[in-house]
Amino acid sequence: MQIRRAAEDDWKLLAEVRLRALREDGSAFGSTLTREEMFTERHWRMRLRSSLTWIAVDDTGEGRGMVTMILEPGSPVDDRHIVGLWVAPESRRSGVGWALLDAVRHAASDEGARTASLWVVDDNHAAIDLYVRAGYTRTGERQVLPRDPSRTEERYALALG
């Protein structure tokens, strides 16, 4: 498995992985499959120009996971925010999620960030386990999911050295 930073010309691969993630685990994301299926090449390219994204690619060139790093609006300028982390079911528990988080950690450190953070839904126990093992800690900052007020999420953060 190779973790590679996606370039703008990787827009088709990004679209394939993201749409699969929304098909298989849609409740874990802040968007919907219906919405993102309408995105055009222009939108996918813009997404890659405006944020850093890494894709896990297997030996056949198939995308098996992804993660994006952004500067979240309203967050401190020295925090890098992780969004859209997803690993294909057949590749879970094999180190892919860990490697994707590692790519973000290195990039955030290279940009001089003091922290990396993310939001995780309370009932996503597998993701919480991964984040805690990777050194992320609970911040106590919580919010209700706008798309599903019956669910809440918590912010986790990692101090970068």
Secondary structure, DSSP 8 states (H G I E B T S, - for coil): -EEEE--GGGHHHHHHHHHHHHHHHGGGSSS-HHHHHT--HHHHHHHHHHSEEEEEE-TTS-EEEEEEEE--TTS-TTEEEEEEEEE-GGGTTTTHHHHHHHHHHHHHHHTT-SEEEEEEETT-HHHHHHHHHTT-EEEEEEEEETTEEEEEEEEEEEE--
